[in-house]
């Protein structure tokens, strides 16, 4: 009797490697929006309360990559416009007070509304080259919190942040020329003498 032979098994080593795409491709951006709250998470260098966000987002929006780029461009131009207005306001106040050397009621009364959009040239500034994470002054942070519905700003945070800023001013130890491990605060803390 004739017994058919099983089909020849191909070796694992001889199998053609399947070409796999190793590129990661994104087609959309998901942005979660959070309500603004008092922070308790950062230490503003200029003092005052810190900004934070609510623990849960209140809305979600999805963009295509192109839509997101356009949205970012619009947002960055608006931030840039506000920053340039603040700079122009500061320059006007400095001019009226002769660089802060004389009192001026007119300078004290100036606000951002007194700076015309015509005085601001956003179009000739390259938005992508501009740094957007600018520190906000204390008054501006407070106004943002109030506008976001924060009615009671916890004053204890301000004192705690002030203590942290002061403690950061004193860094290292009092060693001069040589380190005395018995008196060196760094050595006692288990770190290299600063």
CNS distance restraints for C-alpha pairs under 8 A (distance, minus, plus):
assign (resid  10 and name CA) (resid  14 and name CA) 6.92 0.50 0.50
assign (resid  10 and name CA) (resid  15 and name CA) 7.10 0.50 0.50
assign (resid  11 and name CA) (resid  15 and name CA) 6.55 0.50 0.50
assign (resid  26 and name CA) (resid  65 and name CA) 7.91 0.50 0.50
assign (resid  27 and name CA) (resid  64 and name CA) 6.11 0.50 0.50
assign (resid  27 and name CA) (resid  65 and name CA) 6.18 0.50 0.50
assign (resid  28 and name CA) (resid  62 and name CA) 6.79 0.50 0.50
assign (resid  28 and name CA) (resid  63 and name CA) 5.55 0.50 0.50
assign (resid  28 and name CA) (resid  64 and name CA) 4.36 0.50 0.50
assign (resid  28 and name CA) (resid  65 and name CA) 5.37 0.50 0.50
assign (resid  29 and name CA) (resid  62 and name CA) 5.67 0.50 0.50
assign (resid  29 and name CA) (resid  63 and name CA) 5.15 0.50 0.50
assign (resid  29 and name CA) (resid  64 and name CA) 6.12 0.50 0.50
assign (resid  29 and name CA) (resid  65 and name CA) 6.28 0.50 0.50
assign (resid  29 and name CA) (resid  68 and name CA) 6.92 0.50 0.50
assign (resid  30 and name CA) (resid  60 and name CA) 7.06 0.50 0.50
assign (resid  30 and name CA) (resid  61 and name CA) 5.89 0.50 0.50
assign (resid  30 and name CA) (resid  62 and name CA) 4.49 0.50 0.50
assign (resid  30 and name CA) (resid  63 and name CA) 6.44 0.50 0.50
assign (resid  31 and name CA) (resid  60 and name CA) 5.76 0.50 0.50
assign (resid  31 and name CA) (resid  61 and name CA) 5.33 0.50 0.50
assign (resid  31 and name CA) (resid  62 and name CA) 6.24 0.50 0.50
assign (resid  31 and name CA) (resid  63 and name CA) 7.98 0.50 0.50
assign (resid  32 and name CA) (resid  57 and name CA) 6.06 0.50 0.50
assign (resid  32 and name CA) (resid  58 and name CA) 7.71 0.50 0.50
assign (resid  32 and name CA) (resid  59 and name CA) 6.08 0.50 0.50
assign (resid  32 and name CA) (resid  60 and name CA) 4.60 0.50 0.50
assign (resid  32 and name CA) (resid  61 and name CA) 6.61 0.50 0.50
assign (resid  33 and name CA) (resid  57 and name CA) 5.35 0.50 0.50
assign (resid  33 and name CA) (resid  58 and name CA) 5.95 0.50 0.50
assign (resid  33 and name CA) (resid  59 and name CA) 5.29 0.50 0.50
assign (resid  33 and name CA) (resid  60 and name CA) 6.07 0.50 0.50
assign (resid  34 and name CA) (resid  53 and name CA) 5.85 0.50 0.50
assign (resid  34 and name CA) (resid  54 and name CA) 5.82 0.50 0.50
assign (resid  34 and name CA) (resid  55 and name CA) 7.81 0.50 0.50
assign (resid  34 and name CA) (resid  56 and name CA) 6.61 0.50 0.50
assign (resid  34 and name CA) (resid  57 and name CA) 4.35 0.50 0.50
assign (resid  34 and name CA) (resid  58 and name CA) 5.58 0.50 0.50
assign (resid  34 and name CA) (resid  59 and name CA) 7.25 0.50 0.50
assign (resid  35 and name CA) (resid  53 and name CA) 5.59 0.50 0.50
assign (resid  35 and name CA) (resid  54 and name CA) 5.34 0.50 0.50
assign (resid  35 and name CA) (resid  57 and name CA) 7.04 0.50 0.50
assign (resid  35 and name CA) (resid  58 and name CA) 6.79 0.50 0.50
assign (resid  35 and name CA) (resid 148 and name CA) 7.17 0.50 0.50
assign (resid  36 and name CA) (resid  51 and name CA) 7.09 0.50 0.50
assign (resid  36 and name CA) (resid  52 and name CA) 5.88 0.50 0.50
assign (resid  36 and name CA) (resid  53 and name CA) 4.41 0.50 0.50
assign (resid  36 and name CA) (resid  54 and name CA) 6.13 0.50 0.50
assign (resid  36 and name CA) (resid 145 and name CA) 6.73 0.50 0.50
assign (resid  36 and name CA) (resid 148 and name CA) 5.99 0.50 0.50
assign (resid  37 and name CA) (resid  51 and name CA) 6.23 0.50 0.50
assign (resid  37 and name CA) (resid  52 and name CA) 4.94 0.50 0.50
assign (resid  37 and name CA) (resid  53 and name CA) 4.74 0.50 0.50
assign (resid  37 and name CA) (resid  54 and name CA) 5.84 0.50 0.50
assign (resid  37 and name CA) (resid 145 and name CA) 6.48 0.50 0.50
assign (resid  37 and name CA) (resid 148 and name CA) 7.47 0.50 0.50
assign (resid  37 and name CA) (resid 150 and name CA) 6.69 0.50 0.50
assign (resid  38 and name CA) (resid  49 and name CA) 6.88 0.50 0.50
assign (resid  38 and name CA) (resid  50 and name CA) 5.96 0.50 0.50
assign (resid  38 and name CA) (resid  51 and name CA) 4.97 0.50 0.50
assign (resid  38 and name CA) (resid  52 and name CA) 5.16 0.50 0.50
assign (resid  38 and name CA) (resid  53 and name CA) 7.16 0.50 0.50
assign (resid  38 and name CA) (resid 145 and name CA) 6.89 0.50 0.50
assign (resid  38 and name CA) (resid 150 and name CA) 7.61 0.50 0.50
assign (resid  38 and name CA) (resid 153 and name CA) 7.06 0.50 0.50
assign (resid  38 and name CA) (resid 154 and name CA) 7.95 0.50 0.50
assign (resid  39 and name CA) (resid  49 and name CA) 7.31 0.50 0.50
assign (resid  39 and name CA) (resid  50 and name CA) 4.75 0.50 0.50
assign (resid  39 and name CA) (resid  51 and name CA) 4.25 0.50 0.50
assign (resid  39 and name CA) (resid  52 and name CA) 3.57 0.50 0.50
assign (resid  39 and name CA) (resid  53 and name CA) 6.74 0.50 0.50
assign (resid  40 and name CA) (resid  49 and name CA) 8.00 0.50 0.50
assign (resid  40 and name CA) (resid  50 and name CA) 6.28 0.50 0.50
assign (resid  40 and name CA) (resid  51 and name CA) 7.63 0.50 0.50
assign (resid  40 and name CA) (resid  52 and name CA) 7.13 0.50 0.50
assign (resid  40 and name CA) (resid 157 and name CA) 6.77 0.50 0.50
assign (resid  41 and name CA) (resid  50 and name CA) 7.23 0.50 0.50
assign (resid  41 and name CA) (resid  52 and name CA) 7.07 0.50 0.50
assign (resid  42 and name CA) (resid  50 and name CA) 6.11 0.50 0.50
assign (resid  42 and name CA) (resid  51 and name CA) 7.81 0.50 0.50
assign (resid  43 and name CA) (resid  47 and name CA) 7.77 0.50 0.50
assign (resid  43 and name CA) (resid  50 and name CA) 6.63 0.50 0.50
assign (resid  43 and name CA) (resid 161 and name CA) 5.79 0.50 0.50
assign (resid  43 and name CA) (resid 164 and name CA) 7.62 0.50 0.50
assign (resid  43 and name CA) (resid 165 and name CA) 7.37 0.50 0.50
assign (resid  44 and name CA) (resid  48 and name CA) 7.11 0.50 0.50
assign (resid  44 and name CA) (resid  49 and name CA) 7.47 0.50 0.50
assign (resid  44 and name CA) (resid  50 and name CA) 6.19 0.50 0.50
assign (resid  44 and name CA) (resid 135 and name CA) 7.79 0.50 0.50
assign (resid  44 and name CA) (resid 161 and name CA) 7.71 0.50 0.50
assign (resid  45 and name CA) (resid 165 and name CA) 7.39 0.50 0.50
assign (resid  46 and name CA) (resid 137 and name CA) 6.56 0.50 0.50
assign (resid  46 and name CA) (resid 138 and name CA) 6.57 0.50 0.50
assign (resid  47 and name CA) (resid 138 and name CA) 6.34 0.50 0.50
assign (resid  47 and name CA) (resid 158 and name CA) 7.07 0.50 0.50
assign (resid  47 and name CA) (resid 161 and name CA) 7.33 0.50 0.50
assign (resid  47 and name CA) (resid 162 and name CA) 6.74 0.50 0.50
assign (resid  48 and name CA) (resid 138 and name CA) 5.30 0.50 0.50
assign (resid  48 and name CA) (resid 142 and name CA) 7.96 0.50 0.50
assign (resid  48 and name CA) (resid 158 and name CA) 5.27 0.50 0.50
assign (resid  48 and name CA) (resid 161 and name CA) 7.88 0.50 0.50
assign (resid  49 and name CA) (resid 138 and name CA) 7.19 0.50 0.50
assign (resid  49 and name CA) (resid 141 and name CA) 7.22 0.50 0.50
assign (resid  49 and name CA) (resid 142 and name CA) 7.16 0.50 0.50
assign (resid  49 and name CA) (resid 153 and name CA) 7.71 0.50 0.50
assign (resid  49 and name CA) (resid 155 and name CA) 7.82 0.50 0.50
assign (resid  49 and name CA) (resid 157 and name CA) 6.51 0.50 0.50
assign (resid  49 and name CA) (resid 158 and name CA) 5.47 0.50 0.50
assign (resid  50 and name CA) (resid 141 and name CA) 7.34 0.50 0.50
assign (resid  51 and name CA) (resid 141 and name CA) 6.86 0.50 0.50
assign (resid  51 and name CA) (resid 145 and name CA) 7.55 0.50 0.50
assign (resid  63 and name CA) (resid  67 and name CA) 5.56 0.50 0.50
assign (resid  63 and name CA) (resid  68 and name CA) 5.43 0.50 0.50
assign (resid  64 and name CA) (resid  68 and name CA) 6.09 0.50 0.50
assign (resid  65 and name CA) (resid  69 and name CA) 6.22 0.50 0.50
assign (resid  66 and name CA) (resid  70 and name CA) 6.32 0.50 0.50
assign (resid  67 and name CA) (resid  71 and name CA) 6.11 0.50 0.50
assign (resid  68 and name CA) (resid  72 and name CA) 6.09 0.50 0.50
assign (resid  69 and name CA) (resid  73 and name CA) 6.20 0.50 0.50
assign (resid  70 and name CA) (resid  74 and name CA) 6.33 0.50 0.50
assign (resid  71 and name CA) (resid  75 and name CA) 6.18 0.50 0.50
assign (resid  72 and name CA) (resid  76 and name CA) 5.91 0.50 0.50
assign (resid  73 and name CA) (resid  77 and name CA) 6.12 0.50 0.50
assign (resid  73 and name CA) (resid 127 and name CA) 7.53 0.50 0.50
assign (resid  74 and name CA) (resid  78 and name CA) 6.33 0.50 0.50
assign (resid  75 and name CA) (resid  79 and name CA) 6.27 0.50 0.50
assign (resid  76 and name CA) (resid  80 and name CA) 5.99 0.50 0.50
assign (resid  76 and name CA) (resid 127 and name CA) 6.68 0.50 0.50
assign (resid  76 and name CA) (resid 132 and name CA) 7.36 0.50 0.50
assign (resid  77 and name CA) (resid  81 and name CA) 6.00 0.50 0.50
assign (resid  77 and name CA) (resid 122 and name CA) 7.06 0.50 0.50
assign (resid  77 and name CA) (resid 127 and name CA) 6.57 0.50 0.50
assign (resid  78 and name CA) (resid  82 and name CA) 6.30 0.50 0.50
assign (resid  79 and name CA) (resid  83 and name CA) 6.20 0.50 0.50
assign (resid  79 and name CA) (resid 132 and name CA) 7.39 0.50 0.50
assign (resid  80 and name CA) (resid  84 and name CA) 6.07 0.50 0.50
assign (resid  80 and name CA) (resid 122 and name CA) 7.06 0.50 0.50
assign (resid  80 and name CA) (resid 127 and name CA) 7.55 0.50 0.50
assign (resid  80 and name CA) (resid 130 and name CA) 7.95 0.50 0.50
assign (resid  80 and name CA) (resid 132 and name CA) 7.69 0.50 0.50
assign (resid  81 and name CA) (resid  85 and name CA) 6.16 0.50 0.50
assign (resid  81 and name CA) (resid 120 and name CA) 6.99 0.50 0.50
assign (resid  81 and name CA) (resid 122 and name CA) 6.13 0.50 0.50
assign (resid  82 and name CA) (resid  86 and name CA) 6.26 0.50 0.50
assign (resid  83 and name CA) (resid  87 and name CA) 6.27 0.50 0.50
assign (resid  84 and name CA) (resid  88 and name CA) 6.12 0.50 0.50
assign (resid  84 and name CA) (resid 120 and name CA) 6.55 0.50 0.50
assign (resid  84 and name CA) (resid 122 and name CA) 7.97 0.50 0.50
assign (resid  85 and name CA) (resid  89 and name CA) 6.08 0.50 0.50
assign (resid  85 and name CA) (resid 112 and name CA) 6.61 0.50 0.50
assign (resid  85 and name CA) (resid 115 and name CA) 6.29 0.50 0.50
assign (resid  85 and name CA) (resid 117 and name CA) 7.84 0.50 0.50
assign (resid  85 and name CA) (resid 120 and name CA) 6.65 0.50 0.50
assign (resid  86 and name CA) (resid  90 and name CA) 6.14 0.50 0.50
assign (resid  86 and name CA) (resid 112 and name CA) 6.67 0.50 0.50
assign (resid  87 and name CA) (resid  91 and name CA) 6.18 0.50 0.50
assign (resid  88 and name CA) (resid  92 and name CA) 6.23 0.50 0.50
assign (resid  88 and name CA) (resid 115 and name CA) 7.09 0.50 0.50
assign (resid  89 and name CA) (resid  93 and name CA) 6.27 0.50 0.50
assign (resid  89 and name CA) (resid 110 and name CA) 7.47 0.50 0.50
assign (resid  89 and name CA) (resid 111 and name CA) 7.17 0.50 0.50
assign (resid  89 and name CA) (resid 112 and name CA) 6.47 0.50 0.50
assign (resid  89 and name CA) (resid 114 and name CA) 7.81 0.50 0.50
assign (resid  89 and name CA) (resid 115 and name CA) 6.38 0.50 0.50
assign (resid  90 and name CA) (resid  94 and name CA) 6.16 0.50 0.50
assign (resid  91 and name CA) (resid  95 and name CA) 6.17 0.50 0.50
assign (resid  92 and name CA) (resid  96 and name CA) 6.25 0.50 0.50
assign (resid  92 and name CA) (resid 107 and name CA) 7.50 0.50 0.50
assign (resid  93 and name CA) (resid  97 and name CA) 6.11 0.50 0.50
assign (resid  93 and name CA) (resid  99 and name CA) 7.90 0.50 0.50
assign (resid  93 and name CA) (resid 107 and name CA) 4.95 0.50 0.50
assign (resid  93 and name CA) (resid 108 and name CA) 7.70 0.50 0.50
assign (resid  93 and name CA) (resid 110 and name CA) 7.57 0.50 0.50
assign (resid  94 and name CA) (resid  98 and name CA) 5.66 0.50 0.50
assign (resid  94 and name CA) (resid  99 and name CA) 4.38 0.50 0.50
assign (resid  94 and name CA) (resid 100 and name CA) 5.87 0.50 0.50
assign (resid  95 and name CA) (resid  99 and name CA) 6.11 0.50 0.50
assign (resid  96 and name CA) (resid 104 and name CA) 6.51 0.50 0.50
assign (resid  96 and name CA) (resid 106 and name CA) 7.56 0.50 0.50
assign (resid  96 and name CA) (resid 107 and name CA) 5.98 0.50 0.50
assign (resid  97 and name CA) (resid 101 and name CA) 5.95 0.50 0.50
assign (resid  97 and name CA) (resid 102 and name CA) 4.92 0.50 0.50
assign (resid  97 and name CA) (resid 103 and name CA) 5.89 0.50 0.50
assign (resid  97 and name CA) (resid 104 and name CA) 5.74 0.50 0.50
assign (resid  97 and name CA) (resid 107 and name CA) 6.94 0.50 0.50
assign (resid  98 and name CA) (resid 102 and name CA) 6.24 0.50 0.50
assign (resid 104 and name CA) (resid 108 and name CA) 6.35 0.50 0.50
assign (resid 105 and name CA) (resid 109 and name CA) 6.25 0.50 0.50
assign (resid 106 and name CA) (resid 110 and name CA) 6.51 0.50 0.50
assign (resid 110 and name CA) (resid 114 and name CA) 6.15 0.50 0.50
assign (resid 111 and name CA) (resid 115 and name CA) 7.48 0.50 0.50
assign (resid 115 and name CA) (resid 119 and name CA) 6.91 0.50 0.50
assign (resid 116 and name CA) (resid 120 and name CA) 7.21 0.50 0.50
assign (resid 121 and name CA) (resid 125 and name CA) 7.39 0.50 0.50
assign (resid 126 and name CA) (resid 130 and name CA) 6.76 0.50 0.50
assign (resid 136 and name CA) (resid 140 and name CA) 6.19 0.50 0.50
assign (resid 136 and name CA) (resid 141 and name CA) 6.26 0.50 0.50
assign (resid 137 and name CA) (resid 141 and name CA) 6.38 0.50 0.50
assign (resid 138 and name CA) (resid 142 and name CA) 6.24 0.50 0.50
assign (resid 139 and name CA) (resid 143 and name CA) 6.12 0.50 0.50
assign (resid 140 and name CA) (resid 144 and name CA) 6.14 0.50 0.50
assign (resid 141 and name CA) (resid 145 and name CA) 6.25 0.50 0.50
assign (resid 142 and name CA) (resid 146 and name CA) 6.25 0.50 0.50
assign (resid 143 and name CA) (resid 147 and name CA) 6.05 0.50 0.50
assign (resid 144 and name CA) (resid 148 and name CA) 6.16 0.50 0.50
assign (resid 145 and name CA) (resid 149 and name CA) 6.58 0.50 0.50
assign (resid 145 and name CA) (resid 150 and name CA) 5.34 0.50 0.50
assign (resid 145 and name CA) (resid 151 and name CA) 7.99 0.50 0.50
assign (resid 146 and name CA) (resid 150 and name CA) 5.02 0.50 0.50
assign (resid 146 and name CA) (resid 151 and name CA) 6.06 0.50 0.50
assign (resid 154 and name CA) (resid 158 and name CA) 7.66 0.50 0.50
assign (resid 155 and name CA) (resid 159 and name CA) 6.94 0.50 0.50
assign (resid 156 and name CA) (resid 160 and name CA) 6.27 0.50 0.50
assign (resid 157 and name CA) (resid 161 and name CA) 6.00 0.50 0.50
assign (resid 158 and name CA) (resid 162 and name CA) 6.16 0.50 0.50
assign (resid 159 and name CA) (resid 163 and name CA) 6.29 0.50 0.50
assign (resid 160 and name CA) (resid 164 and name CA) 6.35 0.50 0.50
assign (resid 161 and name CA) (resid 165 and name CA) 6.19 0.50 0.50
assign (resid 162 and name CA) (resid 166 and name CA) 6.20 0.50 0.50
assign (resid 163 and name CA) (resid 167 and name CA) 6.13 0.50 0.50
assign (resid 164 and name CA) (resid 168 and name CA) 6.23 0.50 0.50
assign (resid 165 and name CA) (resid 169 and name CA) 6.60 0.50 0.50
assign (resid 166 and name CA) (resid 170 and name CA) 7.19 0.50 0.50
assign (resid 167 and name CA) (resid 171 and name CA) 7.67 0.50 0.50
assign (resid 171 and name CA) (resid 194 and name CA) 7.93 0.50 0.50
assign (resid 172 and name CA) (resid 185 and name CA) 7.28 0.50 0.50
assign (resid 172 and name CA) (resid 186 and name CA) 6.27 0.50 0.50
assign (resid 172 and name CA) (resid 193 and name CA) 7.23 0.50 0.50
assign (resid 172 and name CA) (resid 194 and name CA) 4.82 0.50 0.50
assign (resid 173 and name CA) (resid 184 and name CA) 6.03 0.50 0.50
assign (resid 173 and name CA) (resid 185 and name CA) 5.42 0.50 0.50
assign (resid 173 and name CA) (resid 186 and name CA) 5.99 0.50 0.50
assign (resid 173 and name CA) (resid 193 and name CA) 7.17 0.50 0.50
assign (resid 173 and name CA) (resid 194 and name CA) 6.16 0.50 0.50
assign (resid 174 and name CA) (resid 184 and name CA) 6.96 0.50 0.50
assign (resid 174 and name CA) (resid 185 and name CA) 7.78 0.50 0.50
assign (resid 175 and name CA) (resid 179 and name CA) 5.49 0.50 0.50
assign (resid 175 and name CA) (resid 180 and name CA) 7.04 0.50 0.50
assign (resid 175 and name CA) (resid 184 and name CA) 6.46 0.50 0.50
assign (resid 175 and name CA) (resid 193 and name CA) 7.98 0.50 0.50
assign (resid 179 and name CA) (resid 184 and name CA) 6.62 0.50 0.50
assign (resid 179 and name CA) (resid 193 and name CA) 6.96 0.50 0.50
assign (resid 180 and name CA) (resid 184 and name CA) 5.67 0.50 0.50
assign (resid 181 and name CA) (resid 185 and name CA) 7.97 0.50 0.50
assign (resid 181 and name CA) (resid 187 and name CA) 5.49 0.50 0.50
assign (resid 181 and name CA) (resid 188 and name CA) 6.99 0.50 0.50
assign (resid 182 and name CA) (resid 187 and name CA) 7.89 0.50 0.50
assign (resid 182 and name CA) (resid 188 and name CA) 7.53 0.50 0.50
assign (resid 183 and name CA) (resid 188 and name CA) 7.88 0.50 0.50
assign (resid 184 and name CA) (resid 188 and name CA) 6.24 0.50 0.50
assign (resid 184 and name CA) (resid 193 and name CA) 7.33 0.50 0.50
assign (resid 185 and name CA) (resid 189 and name CA) 6.13 0.50 0.50
assign (resid 186 and name CA) (resid 190 and name CA) 6.33 0.50 0.50
assign (resid 186 and name CA) (resid 191 and name CA) 5.31 0.50 0.50
assign (resid 186 and name CA) (resid 192 and name CA) 6.23 0.50 0.50
assign (resid 186 and name CA) (resid 193 and name CA) 5.20 0.50 0.50
assign (resid 186 and name CA) (resid 194 and name CA) 6.66 0.50 0.50
assign (resid 187 and name CA) (resid 191 and name CA) 5.54 0.50 0.50
assign (resid 187 and name CA) (resid 192 and name CA) 6.31 0.50 0.50
assign (resid 187 and name CA) (resid 193 and name CA) 6.04 0.50 0.50
